[in-house]
Amino acid sequence: MHKILIADDHDLVRGTIAEYLRSSGGFEVFCAPTLEDAITVNAQEAPFSLILLDYSMPGMEALSGLAKMQRLTMCPIAILSGTAPRDIARIAMKAGAAGFLPKTLSPALLLGAVRHILAGNVYTPEELDSDDDDSDLILLTPREKDVLLGLAQGQSNKEIARDLDVQEVTVKLHVKTLSRKLGARNRTHAAMLARDKGLL
């Protein structure tokens, strides 16, 4: 069973999301009202499959809270928000958030977003995907970033696979996906584009 940690200072929001994920998704859900409480729960109950952090709760200090939690866990971390502007969503995704989930999502869409992230993907709301101003936004999964780092270091697929403890064919698939997302002609071009776009 997947374990999820929800950190949000609004009791009703936190409780509603937690109850829906428990009843409809079958998840084991833990809750916290602040970032510091979330860090404590993570220390006591880890590992988690996913952590959801409210953008505006106490302790977050904009997105510095995301970076702080990222240093403490290896699991995906997504941002919950009811008020953050689209630019914040873009920054969060570039900072490595596994998703940006507006609190206006319907329960069914929220559950779908959580499952999407747990499958190793990055979730973005439709309004972010469809915004022309975000055409240069490139969303990478944590594993794709690992592979990209290997490419930037000049490693072969076999070397990357060994370092990440995955099959070489898996690395090849990631390289293909990275090339498509970056619009790269080859692996070297992908690494160069990633540096130019601030992805490394």
GIBEL-V460693 format. One line per field, one symbol per residue. psi: psi as a letter, one per 20 degrees, with the letter a starting at -180 (. if undefined). burial: I if it has 9 or more other ideal C-beta (glycine too) atoms within 8 Angstrom, else O. A space follows every 50 residues. Layout:
# GIBEL-V460693
psi=???
burial=???
This chain:
# GIBEL-V460693
psi=ppppppopiogggghggghghghhikqopqqqirghhhhggghhiqqqhq pppphjrpihmcjhhghghhiiqirqpqppqiiprhhhggggghjjqiro oqiiqqgghgghgghgghjjrppqqhhghiphijhjpopqrhhhhgghhg ghjjqrhggggghilrqhhggggggggghghikqhahghggghgghjki.
burial=OIIIIIIIIOOOIIIOIIOIIIOOIOIOIIIIIIIOIIIIIIOOIOOIII IIIIIIIOOIOOIOIIIIIIOOIOIIIIIIIIOIOIOIIIIIIIIIIIII IOOOIOOOOIIOIIIIIIOOOIIIIOOIOOOOOIOOIOOIIIIIIIIIII IIOOIOIOIIIOOIOOOIOIIIOIIOIIIOIIOIOOIOIIIIIIIOIOIO
